Amino acid sequence: MTSMTAIELVAVRDALRARLAELDAIRATCEHCEHYAQPPMCRRFNAEPPEEFRRDEGACPEWRFDGVPF
């Protein structure tokens, strides 16, 4: 690891906190899945997802996030 200044350390910490806040806002449910671009249908399965996929994080093994947080 290379050395850093106190100012750089603060900047890195702030950047990581901001990124973590963005990631914490994402839920691994249909709402944030790239396959669920046209609710109520899932493009991956060409069907309406089961309730647990829309409610429970990680319920669908095909969940993918495209980077857009809404």
Number of C-alpha atoms within 10 A of each C-alpha: 3 3 7 9 8 9 8 11 12 11 12 13 11 12 12 12 12 12 11 11 11 11 12 9 11 17 17 20 20 29 19 21 23 19 20 22 14 9 13 13 15 17 15 12 11 10 11 14 18 11 10 13 18 21 14 13 14 15 16 17 8 11 18 15 16 10 11 9 13 11
